[in-house]
């Protein structure tokens, strides 16, 4: 899942080298924390959160196949 998120986000942002995804695995849940350059934050979230919502939808579908719940968090780095 981590690689999937990295691949998607690197194509969206202007600074792909600043993309960091941290995976925290629990018993039934996996949390993916995304960090990007502050100037790319708007691109990741998208207009009215549409891009972030689409990424969450993809991850939910992938998580259902793996019998895991996947949470996607965008962490603000300043």
C-alpha positions, 0 to 999 in steps of 0.5 A: 500500500505504501508503494501505491500511495508514493507512486500516486502522490509523486505524479501529482506534486511538483517536488516528488523528492519530498514525498514521504510515506510512513506505514504504521501497522496495527492488528487490523488497521494500517495507517499511512502518513503522508508528508509532502512539501508545504507548497504541494499540500494543496495539490494533494488535498485537491479542490474541496478535498476531492483528490484526497478522497479519491486516494482514500477510496482506492486504499479502501478498495485495496484494504478490503482485498487484504482484509485490513482497514487502511487509514490515510492521513496527510501530515502538515510539515512546517 
